[in-house]
Structure formats: structure tokens, C-alpha cells
Amino acid sequence: MTIGEMLAATVPMARTLNLDFVETTPEKAVVALPDQGDFHNHVGGPHAGAMFTLGESASGAIVLAAFGDQLSRAVPLAVSAEIAYKKLAMGPVTATATLGRPAADVVAELDAGQRPEFPVAIAIQRADGAVTGEMTVIWTLRPNG
């Protein structure tokens, strides 16, 4: 099962929005939101809440790709999120997420008995490449037990 399939199976909102997990690696996650009238705002583009969910889902995908081997001892949780809407988004949009800290540093903190936090940066783009939104989600790996 791919990370995208796992997220679609376990996160109902990802299924609801018909998110397409285009690429998921420990270095980058790319998730697409198709143009769907049911999720438009008052000007005909994707609703801010749909774009937030798109970005948060991309961040979750990269977290699972980078730290999936740690799931037996820690649970990934989003701690906080910030989003800026930069330009009008129309049509399909794509979110690209990247880790803000080396995964090895995060795992080293977990190994030391700490509860590491790390940022994931997300750029949301229109089909023409224009960045319509920028988002940062702070994640933690909460040790089990």
C-alpha cells in the first residue's frame, strides 16, 4: 500500500476532496486537488479550507515517508499550522511539501528520549506554476508510552 493509499484509507477528508498523491518520498511530497465545484469559494476557485487540507495532507504524506519506520515507537502529530493565501487560485492546485529539518536530526532527538518538533514547508501552486499559497505545519513525533 502506498502512502497516498494509506492516507486515503485512514483520513476521510483526503477521500472527500479526492486528493491525488502524485509523489511521496522522504524528500518531497506532491499532492493535487482537482478542480471541483463542490469545493469552490465565492469567486469560483478552491475554498480556503480545501487548500488548507491539501497543504496539511501533503505535509502528512512527507512525514509518513520520512518517519514511517518510527511508527512503532512514536505517533506523528501536527502541532500548529500557518497559511498565507498569496494569489487567487483557480482550477486545479498542487501542494509540494518539504521537511524543514534533516530527518536524521529528528530521529536523533527521538533516540535521546525527546519529543522532537520540526517544520514542514508547503507551496501551493496553480497549473501555470504561480504560487497561490504558502503554509508551514509544525509536526512532532510523540513517543509511545
N, C-alpha and C positions, 0 to 999 in steps of 0.2 A: 504494500500500500504506500503510495506517495504521500508526502507531507500535505499536499493540496487535498488529496482524497481524505486523509485523516482529519484535516480541519473541516472539510465539508461535512464529514460524518459526525463530528463532535461539536461543531459550532453552528447551531441552526441559522444564525444571522448570515453566515457565509453562504449557505444554501439559498436563503431567502433572496439575497442580492445577486445570485447567480455569478459569484466571483469566479474568475478563471485564474488559477495558479499557474502562471506561464513559466516561471523559472524559480527554483528554490534550491539554493546552495548555502553553505556557511558564510559565503562572501556577499551574496546578494539574493534578495527575493523580489520577484516582479509579479504583481497581481493586477488583473484587469477587471474593470467594472464596465459591462456592456451598457450601451445607451438604452434605457428602459423607461418608458413613460410613467410607469407606476412610481418611480423614484425620482421624478423631476421636481424642481423647485418652481417658484412663480415666474421665472424667466426662461424655463424650458431646458435647463441644464441639470446635472446631477445634484440632488439635495445635499446640503452640507453634512447632514447625518450619514448619508450614504458614502460620501467621500471620507468622513472620519472613520467609518467602519472599514472601508477599503484600506486606508493607511494603517489602521490598527491591525488588520488581518495580515498585511504584508510584514509588519513588524513581528507578529506572532510566528509567521512562517520562517523568517530568518532565525528567530530564537530557537525554534524546534530544530532547524537544520544545524545550527551551531552547537546546540546543547542537548540534543536528543539523547546522547549517550549518558547524560547525567540524570535522566528522569527517574531512575531507580532510587536516587538519593535526594532529589530536590524537585520542587514544583516551580515552574516559571509563572510569574505573576506580573501583570502590568501595575506599576506603582502610580504613575501620573502620565498625562499626555498634554501636549500643547500643539495647536494647529493654527496656521495662518493661511487665509484664503487670499491669494495674490492676484489672480486674474479670473475672469469669467470662464468657467469650464462648460463646454458644450460637447455633446456627443460622448463617445467612449473615453474613459480616462484610465490611466495606468499608474500604479504606485510602485516605486522602487525603493526598497529598504536596504540600509547598510548598517552594520554594527559600528558603534562609536568607540569601542574599546576592543583590543585583541581578545579573542575568546580564551586564549591560554591564561591571560591575566585574571579573567573572571573565574575560571576553574581553579586557579591557584588560590584565590580568596576562599572559594568553597572548600578546598582541601585544607585550608588553615582554620576551618570551623567558623568562618564568617558568612554573612548573608550578603553576597555581592549585589551591587546595583550597577546598571550600565545603560547608556542611551542607545536607542536605535533611531537613525535619521531616515525620514521618508520624503521623497519628492513625488508629487502627484502631477502628471502631465496629460495634456490633450494629445490627440492624434498628430497634431502638427509639431509636437515637441515642446510647446510652451509650458513652462511650469506654472500650474494654476494654484498649487498649494504646497506648503512645507509643514512637516509635522515632526515632532520628536516624542517618542514614547520612552519613558524610563521603566526598565524591567528589573526584576530581582529574581534570583534563584533562592527560594525559601527551602532550607534544609528540612528533610522529613524528620519527624520525631521530636 
